[in-house]
Amino acid sequence: MAVTTCSLEDGNGTEKEYKTFYEEASSPAESQLATASTATPEAVPSSPPPQDGGMRAWLQVLGSFLVFSNLWGFIFAFGSFQSFYQLHYLSNETPSDISWIGTIATGLLIFVGVLSGPLFDLGYFRSMLIVGGIGETLSVFLLSLSTKYWQILLTQGLMCGLTNGLLYLPGLALVGRSFKKHRSMAMALTTCGAPIGGIVYTLMFQQLINKIGFEWTIRAMAFFMLGTYLMAFPLLLWGASNLGDMASGTTRKIFDSAALRDLPFWSYSISNFFIFLGYMVPFVYFSAYGQSKLGLSQSAALNTIIAAQACSIFGRLVAGYAATKLGVMVPWILAAMCSGAFCLAWYGVKSEGGLITIACLFGCFSGPLIPLPPSLFPLVCPDVRVLGARLGMAQAIGSVASLIGAPIAGALLSTGMDGNNYLGLQLFSGLVMIMGGFQLIVLYFLLARRRDIGKKLF
């Protein structure tokens, strides 16, 4: 089965464009647009066929790439903040308390992404982009003035997460509406902005923090963010009015009660829950582990996060190609199992080289856990009328795991006698991801029982 599992291009109108887009989403929050964007065919007005590339469309890809580099990049760079807060800036707070800052931002991005779907349906994509961009940039500027835990929680956690949720849907939907033949490539390039943005913000933190201090390092990030948004929004909105109706003009359901009685839905949701319960833990704690347990410099420790993010790009691209040849289930199960195994192997790391190696391997094998799940969902839910609502429900369950995973791991870290016992954290992240992998095997057998789709799983 290819990554684009169902040949939904055969439909007509806006409904077709949304469902094709779901299948090519590349992150947990990316698939949230499906929650508020599914309607019965009768409820969706027809619109002109999509464009198929051209200079304007590829410039929109660049604009959306820049949005993603800020939207997810700043969140993916939280590992550098975690180690700095834990060891220096907020040393009186527990690692668990500090990790809530990053997980609240991630969780709110996903929840607001779900809830903002109706706004996009009603045609407010320009307002969503502008308010989201201004809000995230302002939250980073306010972070530079924050000196207490509650202030940082409000700015970097609450405010950043709320405004980021408005940004996600418009960028991807505008790009998806501009392509037909090359949509997969356009989406892949767009979503690569997330790890690349994470690398850029981590490098900025690494190079500036000891030279100009925390306040001006954060302001430099905010000015960089402002500049990229000023470039991104004109590129995204250029010619958007010529794309036909960007929205249906009607709001759509975000909850389908029948899903609660569907075993494949629950198997899919539970798998994602366990996987994302452990997914962010290494990204958050690699740097702190390098400094506190291995005695690495701050710069050397941050290199582990950069290495993990860089390798995740490679992992995403390889998994996407493998899925076109083997189907989604094989690389998805392999990625979950191997990611969990590398979390367990993390316990044996005693040197800088070992930590870099584990970071690269984890980044490579965990990268596919982002784009693969939405690609399979059309088989979990063959009914296109409720596809978006059920996918949003499943990813909302997964977002809870993203919210609580790192704080739970931080609490296990805090139980050590010297506060630096990472064994509980490593066991937790590894075992829950392996549990998610086993649940994927259960999902495979549940889907294989359906005669009409069992042959498509490989």
ChimeraX attribute file (.defattr): number of C-alpha atoms within 10 A of each C-alpha:
attribute: neighborCount
match mode: 1-to-1
recipient: residues
	/A:1	19
	/A:2	19
	/A:3	24
	/A:4	22
	/A:5	22
	/A:6	18
	/A:7	10
	/A:8	18
	/A:9	13
	/A:10	8
	/A:11	12
	/A:12	16
	/A:13	17
	/A:14	24
	/A:15	25
	/A:16	19
	/A:17	21
	/A:18	20
	/A:19	24
	/A:20	22
	/A:21	26
	/A:22	26
	/A:23	24
	/A:24	27
	/A:25	25
	/A:26	25
	/A:27	21
	/A:28	24
	/A:29	28
	/A:30	25
	/A:31	30
	/A:32	33
	/A:33	30
	/A:34	30
	/A:35	30
	/A:36	26
	/A:37	29
	/A:38	27
	/A:39	23
	/A:40	12
	/A:41	16
	/A:42	8
	/A:43	14
	/A:44	19
	/A:45	15
	/A:46	16
	/A:47	17
	/A:48	12
	/A:49	17
	/A:50	17
	/A:51	17
	/A:52	15
	/A:53	20
	/A:54	10
	/A:55	8
	/A:56	17
	/A:57	24
	/A:58	18
	/A:59	19
	/A:60	29
	/A:61	29
	/A:62	21
	/A:63	26
	/A:64	31
	/A:65	29
	/A:66	30
	/A:67	31
	/A:68	27
	/A:69	28
	/A:70	31
	/A:71	29
	/A:72	24
	/A:73	24
	/A:74	25
	/A:75	27
	/A:76	27
	/A:77	27
	/A:78	24
	/A:79	27
	/A:80	28
	/A:81	22
	/A:82	26
	/A:83	28
	/A:84	20
	/A:85	20
	/A:86	20
	/A:87	16
	/A:88	10
	/A:89	16
	/A:90	19
	/A:91	13
	/A:92	11
	/A:93	13
	/A:94	17
	/A:95	28
	/A:96	21
	/A:97	17
	/A:98	23
	/A:99	31
	/A:100	22
	/A:101	27
	/A:102	29
	/A:103	27
	/A:104	24
	/A:105	28
	/A:106	26
	/A:107	26
	/A:108	24
	/A:109	29
	/A:110	33
	/A:111	21
	/A:112	20
	/A:113	29
	/A:114	28
	/A:115	18
	/A:116	24
	/A:117	26
	/A:118	22
	/A:119	19
	/A:120	26
	/A:121	20
	/A:122	14
	/A:123	17
	/A:124	16
	/A:125	24
	/A:126	17
	/A:127	15
	/A:128	22
	/A:129	26
	/A:130	16
	/A:131	15
	/A:132	22
	/A:133	27
	/A:134	15
	/A:135	20
	/A:136	28
	/A:137	24
	/A:138	18
	/A:139	22
	/A:140	24
	/A:141	21
	/A:142	20
	/A:143	24
	/A:144	20
	/A:145	16
	/A:146	18
	/A:147	13
	/A:148	10
	/A:149	16
	/A:150	11
	/A:151	15
	/A:152	22
	/A:153	22
	/A:154	19
	/A:155	23
	/A:156	25
	/A:157	26
	/A:158	22
	/A:159	22
	/A:160	31
	/A:161	31
	/A:162	23
	/A:163	28
	/A:164	32
	/A:165	28
	/A:166	31
	/A:167	30
	/A:168	28
	/A:169	25
	/A:170	25
	/A:171	27
	/A:172	25
	/A:173	21
	/A:174	20
	/A:175	27
	/A:176	27
	/A:177	23
	/A:178	24
	/A:179	22
	/A:180	17
	/A:181	12
	/A:182	12
	/A:183	19
	/A:184	20
	/A:185	12
	/A:186	25
	/A:187	22
	/A:188	20
	/A:189	16
	/A:190	24
	/A:191	26
	/A:192	21
	/A:193	23
	/A:194	25
	/A:195	27
	/A:196	24
	/A:197	25
	/A:198	27
	/A:199	25
	/A:200	18
	/A:201	27
	/A:202	25
	/A:203	18
	/A:204	17
	/A:205	23
	/A:206	19
	/A:207	14
	/A:208	15
	/A:209	17
	/A:210	12
	/A:211	10
	/A:212	12
	/A:213	11
	/A:214	20
	/A:215	16
	/A:216	16
	/A:217	19
	/A:218	23
	/A:219	18
	/A:220	20
	/A:221	21
	/A:222	22
	/A:223	14
	/A:224	16
	/A:225	24
	/A:226	18
	/A:227	13
	/A:228	18
	/A:229	23
	/A:230	15
	/A:231	14
	/A:232	24
	/A:233	20
	/A:234	14
	/A:235	21
	/A:236	28
	/A:237	19
	/A:238	14
	/A:239	12
	/A:240	20
	/A:241	9
	/A:242	10
	/A:243	15
	/A:244	14
	/A:245	16
	/A:246	21
	/A:247	21
	/A:248	21
	/A:249	16
	/A:250	16
	/A:251	18
	/A:252	20
	/A:253	17
	/A:254	22
	/A:255	16
	/A:256	15
	/A:257	10
	/A:258	9
	/A:259	18
	/A:260	11
	/A:261	9
	/A:262	12
	/A:263	14
	/A:264	20
	/A:265	20
	/A:266	17
	/A:267	21
	/A:268	24
	/A:269	25
	/A:270	21
	/A:271	28
	/A:272	28
	/A:273	26
	/A:274	24
	/A:275	32
	/A:276	29
	/A:277	27
	/A:278	31
	/A:279	30
	/A:280	22
	/A:281	25
	/A:282	28
	/A:283	24
	/A:284	25
	/A:285	25
	/A:286	25
	/A:287	29
	/A:288	27
	/A:289	20
	/A:290	25
	/A:291	20
	/A:292	18
	/A:293	15
	/A:294	15
	/A:295	14
	/A:296	17
	/A:297	12
	/A:298	20
	/A:299	18
	/A:300	16
	/A:301	25
	/A:302	26
	/A:303	23
	/A:304	27
	/A:305	30
	/A:306	29
	/A:307	20
	/A:308	27
	/A:309	30
	/A:310	20
	/A:311	21
	/A:312	27
	/A:313	22
	/A:314	16
	/A:315	22
	/A:316	25
	/A:317	18
	/A:318	16
	/A:319	26
	/A:320	22
	/A:321	15
	/A:322	16
	/A:323	24
	/A:324	15
	/A:325	13
	/A:326	17
	/A:327	24
	/A:328	29
	/A:329	22
	/A:330	17
	/A:331	21
	/A:332	24
	/A:333	20
	/A:334	17
	/A:335	25
	/A:336	30
	/A:337	24
	/A:338	20
	/A:339	30
	/A:340	29
	/A:341	18
	/A:342	23
	/A:343	27
	/A:344	19
	/A:345	14
	/A:346	23
	/A:347	15
	/A:348	12
	/A:349	17
	/A:350	12
	/A:351	14
	/A:352	17
	/A:353	11
	/A:354	13
	/A:355	23
	/A:356	22
	/A:357	18
	/A:358	23
	/A:359	27
	/A:360	23
	/A:361	21
	/A:362	28
	/A:363	29
	/A:364	27
	/A:365	27
	/A:366	29
	/A:367	30
	/A:368	28
	/A:369	28
	/A:370	20
	/A:371	26
	/A:372	27
	/A:373	26
	/A:374	31
	/A:375	27
	/A:376	25
	/A:377	22
	/A:378	21
	/A:379	20
	/A:380	23
	/A:381	18
	/A:382	12
	/A:383	11
	/A:384	18
	/A:385	15
	/A:386	22
	/A:387	23
	/A:388	31
	/A:389	26
	/A:390	30
	/A:391	31
	/A:392	30
	/A:393	23
	/A:394	27
	/A:395	28
	/A:396	24
	/A:397	18
	/A:398	25
	/A:399	25
	/A:400	20
	/A:401	23
	/A:402	29
	/A:403	24
	/A:404	19
	/A:405	27
	/A:406	31
	/A:407	22
	/A:408	23
	/A:409	28
	/A:410	23
	/A:411	18
	/A:412	22
	/A:413	23
	/A:414	19
	/A:415	14
	/A:416	13
	/A:417	8
	/A:418	8
	/A:419	14
	/A:420	16
	/A:421	17
	/A:422	21
	/A:423	16
	/A:424	19
	/A:425	25
	/A:426	24
	/A:427	20
	/A:428	21
	/A:429	29
	/A:430	28
	/A:431	20
	/A:432	23
	/A:433	28
	/A:434	26
	/A:435	18
	/A:436	27
	/A:437	25
	/A:438	16
	/A:439	20
	/A:440	26
	/A:441	17
	/A:442	16
	/A:443	22
	/A:444	20
	/A:445	13
	/A:446	15
	/A:447	20
	/A:448	15
	/A:449	11
	/A:450	11
	/A:451	9
	/A:452	10
	/A:453	14
	/A:454	15
	/A:455	12
	/A:456	17
	/A:457	19
	/A:458	14
